[in-house]
Amino acid sequence: MNSLVTGGAGFIGRWVVKRLLEDYHNVWVLDNLSNGSERNLEEFKDDPNFRDLVIGDIKQDTETLSSLFKNHFDICYHLAAAINTQDSIDDPEPIFNNNVRGTFNVLEECRKNDIKMVFVSTCMVYEKTDGHKAISELHPTKPVSPYAASKISGENMVLAYYHSYGLPTVVIRAFNTYGPFQKSSGEGGVIAIFIKRNLEAKTLKIFGDGKQTRDFLYVDDCARGIVETGYSSKVDDGVINIGTGQDVAIINLAKIITNGKNQIRHVLHPHPQSEIQRLRCDYAKAKKNLDWKPRISLEEGIKLTEKWIKKQMEEEKKVERKVISVHEDSRPIQTKLLRYARQWIDEDDIQAVAEVLESDWLTTGPKIAEFEAQFAKYVGAKYAVAVSSGTAALHAACFAAGIDKGDEVITTPITFVASSNCILYMGGKPVFADIKENTYNIDPKEIDRKITDRTKAIIPVDFAGQPADLDAIHEIAQKHNLIVIEDAAHALGAECKGRRVGSISDLTTFSFHPVKHITTGEGGMVVTNDKECYEKLLIFRTHGVNKNRVKLRKNEGPWYYEMQGLGYNYRITDFQCALGISQLKKIDEFVKRRREIVKRYNDALKSIEEINTPYEKPEVKSTWHIYVIRLKLDRLKVSRKEIFEALRRENIGVQVHYIPIYYQPYYQKLGYKKSLCPAAERYYEGAITLPLFPGMDNKDALRVINTVKKIIIRCRK
């Protein structure tokens, strides 16, 4: 028989795979590895019946699903799900997308190919009960969390497909499963967590009084029940419970595991409304129809689980502090470097440039105005002026804003040096305001604190593609009659409260360096809605020269021009603008792909307790120029440098964005001292940028995820 196991690299899924292989099934696994791991399947890699691990996401990779189902499966065991009850209360949308939309996608493939589905649900769907009677399949359902609600939605769809299409389906409500391969950290089960903490001689934490009971089912018994349900037609079109029929209070479980030798502390439940007081399974239906019953007692299961966890801890201990300098002499898994960023150039881009190279105009020609017009339209600005680089754009914007000697301009220290150098070019003084701890953008409260009677402008930077707190910044600017020059080098296409970046501030600058959202090789743009600023920008980029007859002091003939101020040669070429025009047509697709990769990163990395993943404010739409994780160094045995070097040795092209500008020797010579911006300095100590660019495929993203996980696991305390 051919079997598909979705979520097969997860805790229960790998045991289902094991059972199927023992029964000589051909087994395929589909998993996005957000909860699971390839290591869970390592022991099966040489089994000829283990056919493939397909990395894919049930909620969005419909093409992968369709292709996978061409393998003519007999049964689909559907375990892929988001499973964290507490997370579902804090943020229900991911749970819905995984457990409802994802289940629908798998179910549709089963229907199209007439494949039986075994849907693995949860005992958490049942209504709360304080009684001592075991819970049968007839017990009322009443979800107390979005997680449970998503599982009921999935169940109802699965059963509806039986009645609507005659598709063989069955729902399994597994009670509290535990055993080897279960996580022993925050997302793990209570038994694994208790055992790990007890072995580490740490206090066991119990929500509430600990009198709530659970029916703990050993994972091999659970997997056996799931597999045998797939084999039998007796329970099609129905729900079946699997559990032990015995429950134990959490406080008593803790005492069993500690044997009275470790401390127990009672803590407040973060979401007490989601707690079910008693859970005890009535598995009579499984026994009658499948001749199934549990074989492993709680005591025996705890011993087996403890043995496995001890082994994992011993393996981790073998990794000494130097281990992160991860296997100095070993070769990386991949020999090809995955850069942190890379341009996307296709045949349309090459053709657009080639056409200009064959034309009469290589520079100062019609493509420049065409690019400017299309760019202004895209961002929602009246005027756009293309220049030779993002730095030139910042310099030009400062000129147009009238920054002069002695003027103070407030900006962030967490940016590239160009964001403050442009102030120095004009004779002004950069004043650094600290950042917000969640977005890493400049903090409006810190801006307000730094304003003096010499302050002329504010340069907020849309860090990583997320717009700064523009409403608050503009309110401060209006109050003090300041100009806002928004550095949006990271944020082409980003939105703040429905307004696109480029349409909001007095002047906004963009960069077209190859690592940015679109590229012209080198290049930049300044946009504004102010005609006077626009005219200043045009003059500034061309040596200060004016050829506009209306603006000339006198006119000696068609050849005549005047240098009316000190400008620069910041012109951009026509062939660069041709590339920009071609690239701009693809910007929405580029941003969409960046967001897809970020979603994969967030789903896979957010559960790692040793790192912080990026935060996106609900009122903005970031375009994700970079993806920065922050290491919680107090939870790691090693420094940021060692982890950075370990990732580089694995050919993951990580980077750090950014060193606080005032750390730079040149700024130190100007009198800037460390400790100016404590939040920025804390950020810098733990920041690492992971690869992110539209040309990355799902395998590239998975490679990054797995490498980060591997190294962090080796280095955690």
Sequence and secondary structure as in RCSB ss.txt:
>XXXX:A:sequence
MNSLVTGGAGFIGRWVVKRLLEDYHNVWVLDNLSNGSERNLEEFKDDPNFRDLVIGDIKQDTETLSSLFKNHFDI
CYHLAAAINTQDSIDDPEPIFNNNVRGTFNVLEECRKNDIKMVFVSTCMVYEKTDGHKAISELHPTKPVSPYAAS
KISGENMVLAYYHSYGLPTVVIRAFNTYGPFQKSSGEGGVIAIFIKRNLEAKTLKIFGDGKQTRDFLYVDDCARG
IVETGYSSKVDDGVINIGTGQDVAIINLAKIITNGKNQIRHVLHPHPQSEIQRLRCDYAKAKKNLDWKPRISLEE
GIKLTEKWIKKQMEEEKKVERKVISVHEDSRPIQTKLLRYARQWIDEDDIQAVAEVLESDWLTTGPKIAEFEAQF
AKYVGAKYAVAVSSGTAALHAACFAAGIDKGDEVITTPITFVASSNCILYMGGKPVFADIKENTYNIDPKEIDRK
ITDRTKAIIPVDFAGQPADLDAIHEIAQKHNLIVIEDAAHALGAECKGRRVGSISDLTTFSFHPVKHITTGEGGM
VVTNDKECYEKLLIFRTHGVNKNRVKLRKNEGPWYYEMQGLGYNYRITDFQCALGISQLKKIDEFVKRRREIVKR
YNDALKSIEEINTPYEKPEVKSTWHIYVIRLKLDRLKVSRKEIFEALRRENIGVQVHYIPIYYQPYYQKLGYKKS
LCPAAERYYEGAITLPLFPGMDNKDALRVINTVKKIIIRCRK
>XXXX:A:secstr
 EEEEETTTSHHHHHHHHHHHHTT EEEEEE SSS  GGGGGGGTT TTEEEEEE  TTT HHHHHHHGGG  SE
EEE      HHHHHH HHHHHIIIIIHHHHHHHHHHHHT EEEEEEEGGGB    SSS B TTS B  SSHHHHH
HHHHHHHHHHHHHHH   EEEEEE EEE TT   STTS HHHHHHHHHHTT  EEEETTS  EE EEEHHHHHHH
HHHHHH STTSSEEEEES S  EEHHHHHHHHHTT S EEEE  S GGG  S   B  HHHHHHH     S HHH
HHHHHHHHHHHHHHHHHTS GGGGS  TTS  S SS B S      HHHHHHHHHHHTSS SBSSHHHHHHHHHH
HHHHT SEEEEES HHHHHHHHHHHTT  TT EEEE SSS THHHHHHHHTT EEEE  B TTT SB HHHHHHH
  TTEEEEE B GGG    HHHHHHHHHHHT EEEEE TT TT EETTEETTSSSSEEEEE  TTSSS  SS EE
EEES HHHHHHHHHHTBTTEE  GGG S   STT  EE S   B   BHHHHHHHHHHHTTHHHHHHHHHHHHHH
HHHHHTT TTEE     TTEE   S EEEEE GGGBSS HHHHHHHHHHTTB  B     GGGSHHHHHTT  TT
S HHHHHHHHHEEEE   TT  HHHHHHHHHHHHHHHHHHB 
